[in-house]
Structure formats: C-alpha cells, structure tokens
Amino acid sequence: MLSLYCFNPNQTKDENPMTKKRILCYGDSNTWGCVPGTRFERFSEQIRFPKRLQELLGDDFEVIEEGLFSRTLASDYQRPNKEGRNGSTYLIPCLYSHDPLDMVVLMLGTPDLKHEFNNSPEDIGKQLEDYYAKIIPNTKSMVRDSCPELLIICPPIIDDTVTSKRYLGGTEKSKQLAEIYLKVAEANNCLFIDASKLEIGSDGVHMTEKSHAKLAEIITDKIKSNEK
C-alpha cells in the first residue's frame, strides 16, 4: 500500500505538500517521451505518460519524471557522448534526491537489447533483479521509516527490421522479457505491468502518442487497485 508522509500531523494537505503520494518514473527515452522517428524531439506534457499519469491520479499525488535517452539497466557504453547512461549507478542518488518516495515506476531494458552489449534476455532479467528489484524496495528513506514500492514495467517489443542496426536480433530477445520480468517481480514482491504489446512508432523503438495514453491508464489502474 502507498503510504503518506507528514512532517506534522496537525498540518493540512495544502500546508504540507509532502502528504502527497510521491511516484518516481525512472526510465529511458520512452519515459522521457521521445517522438518516434526523431532524434531528440519530445512529446509535450499533454502526451508523455508520466504527465498523463499525474493528471489521472490527481492532486493527491506527485509524479516525478526521470527519463534519459539510452539509459540502460547496468550496461556501460564504450561510445563517446554516452556518459552517465548506466541507470544502476545513478539510481541511489536519484532515490535520495527525490526522497521521500512512495513508489518507483521502472521501465528499462530496451537499450540493453543493443547488440553492442551482447546481453541475453536472461542477462537483462538478472540486471533488473540485482540492481533494481533487490535494491529499490530495500532503500530506506532518510526522512521516514519506509521504503518505496517498485512497479516493474516490461517495455514494448521492438521491431529490429526498422530500428537502427544497433538492435540486430533485438526483436526476438524483447519478446522474451515479459515472462522474465514477471518472474523477477514475483520473486521480489514487486508490482508488475506487461506493456510489451503497446504500439511502437515508425522507428521500431519509441511509443506512439496512443501508447503513452494507454500506459498512463494502465499504471493508474494498477496504483488504485493496489491501494484497496
């Protein structure tokens, strides 16, 4: 269950914004909102799924966007201009930067399919478990006696026939992730959403406007059902 944090129980919600349930969306360019078929064009706030999630959840929640182009689960690029993309190295500072958090919505794994990393689906699942599923729910807040819940989202299946050549063989690997991610979630008592069937755009990697809207609805339903 999502918990509330109050500095002073006598304060009203308006007086103390920290009574809002705080959700961190941690991901790659799909969380950032990359428009399919473009290099660095970004969907507007009215389209990106974290912002839509905020609208659907309402004023009792605060949704924090934390998306980064090419962010991996734990792989390091050897190419220039790809510094800081290893999501595992930034995770803990990010959790504390936005402390306190009630939930982390995690959607990573797509860039890890690039053949330069030579990751198998099982490798990706192990990285998800070792660096996230075992870490996030056990990272205690500095200001309250709780840890954030983790909602793991399996990303959409990519289409390597239209992606850049960096994703050779990525489609078949990405088709296997939903089952692997579910097992990781179940083994670590995390929430799970399978977004693998969501529509992707012309570049074979990034979600369409329709998919951003659908994902926000699915996450909202999951959060509200978890509160009951």
N, C-alpha and C positions, 0 to 999 in steps of 0.2 A: 504494500500500500504506500502511496506517496504521502510523505509526512509534511507537516508545517513547521516553520521555524519562527519563533517570536523572540525578539530581544526583551520585550516587556509584555507580559500577558494583559496588562491594562491598556495597551495601545490598541487603537482601531486599525483596520487594514489600510485605510488611507494614510494614517500616520506612520505606519511601518510597512513599507513595500516588501520587506523580507518575509512577510507572511504569505506571499505568493509562492506557488509551487514552481520551482526553477528547473527547466529542462534544457540540457545542452545537446545540440545536434552536431555530432562530430563525424566528419566525412571528407570526401574528396570533391572533385569538380561537380558531381551531381548534387551534392549538398550545397555547394557554392552557387549552383544554378546556371551552369554553362549552357548556352543556346546551342543545340545540335548543329554541326556543320560550320561552326565558327571557331576562332582561336580563343578569344578572350571576351566575347560578348556575353553579358549576364542577363538572365531573366529579371524582370522588375520584381519589386517586393510583393506585388499583387499575384505573382505567379510562383515564386520559389516556395518549395514545400515547407521549410521552417516558418516562413512568414504566414503562409496559409494555415499552418498548424496553430500559430498564435491566434489568428482570427477565429478559428473554430473552437479553441479551448476557452477563449475569453479572458477577462481581466484578472481572474484568479490565478493565472499562470504567466510566467515569463519564459519565453523561448529564446534561446541564445544560439545564433548561427556561428558555426565554426567549421567552415568548409575550405579546402585548399586544393588547388589544381595538382593532380598527380600524387596526392598523398597516398602512401602505402600503409599496410599494416605494420610491417617491420623491415621492409627491404630498402636498401640504400642504392641510389642511382650512382653510376660512375660517369655520367654525362655532366657537362657544365650547365649552370643555371638551374640545377635541380636540388640545390641545397635545402635542407630542412624539411624534406618530404616524408621522412620516416615518421609515421604517426606515433609509434611507440615511444620515441624519445621526447616528444612534446606533450604526451598525454598527461603525465603527472603535473607538470607546471600548469597546463591548461585547466585541469580539475581544480587546482588550488586557486588559480586566477579567478575562476568563476564561483568559488566556494561562497555559500553552501549550494549544493545541488541535490535535487530530489531524484532526478533521473538523467541518464545519458542515453540518447538515441544514436546508435552507432551504425553507420552504413559505409563499410570499407571492404576492399578486396578486389575491385575492378582493376586498378593499375597493377596489382600484384600478378595479374594474368599476362602481363607483357613478357614475351619470351626471353628478354634480356635477363630476367630474374630466375628463369628456369624453375619456377615453382609448380609443383603438382597441386591438385585440389586438396590433397591431404596436408601438404606443407602449409597452404593458406589457412586451413582449418586449425592446424596446430598453432600458427601465429595468432590467430583470433583468440584461441583459448589461453595461451601462455601470457600474451601481452595485454589482453583486454578482459576476457571473461573471468579470469582469476584475479585481476587487478582492480578493476573499477568497483565491483561490489564490496571490495575489502579496503578501499581507500577512505579512511575516516575523515570527516570534515574537521577543520581546525576550530570551528566555532560552535559545533553542536555534536551531540553523541549519536551520529548516524553516518551511514554510507549511502551513496546513490544507488538506485536500481539501474540495471542495464537492460536496455531493449535492443536486441541484435536484429538488424535488418539484412536479409540476403539481397544483394543488389541485382538489378536486371541482367538477364542473359545478354551478352554482347553478340554482335554479328561481325565476325572477323573477315567476312567477304567484302565489307565496305569500310572497315576500320583501317587505320594506318598499319603498315607492315609490322609494327611493333607488337601486334597482338596475334601473330600467327599461331593457330591452334587454340586460341582463347575461347572460342565458342563452346567446344566440347568440354573444356575444363569448367567454364562458368555454369554449364548445365548441371554439374555435379555439386555445386556449392550449397544449394538449398538443403539437401539432405545432411550434408556435413555441418552446416551452420546450426541446423535444428538440433543435432546431437550435442554440439557444444553448448547450446543454450540450455538444453535439458540437464546436461551433466553438471552445470554450474548454477542452476536455479535462476536462469535469466529469462526474460520475456523474448518472444521471437515473432518476427513477421517475415513471410516469404514474399518479396517483391520481385521475384525473378521473372514473372510473366508480364510485368509492366512494359508498356510500349517505349521503344527507344527511337531516336530520330535518325536522320539521314547519315550520320557519321558512324552509326552502329554501336555507340557507347553511351551517349547522353540522353537523358529522359526528355520526353516531349512535355509541352505545357499540360496536356491532358494527364500525363503520368504524375506530374508534380501535384496536381489537384487530387488525384486518386490516392496517392501515397499519404497526403496530409489527412484525408478522411480515414484511411485505414489506421494510421497512428492514433488519431483522435479516438476512434472506437476502442482500440487496444488500451489506451490510458484510462478511459472512462470505465471500461469493464473491469479493469484492474483495481479501481477504487471501490468497487462494490463489496 
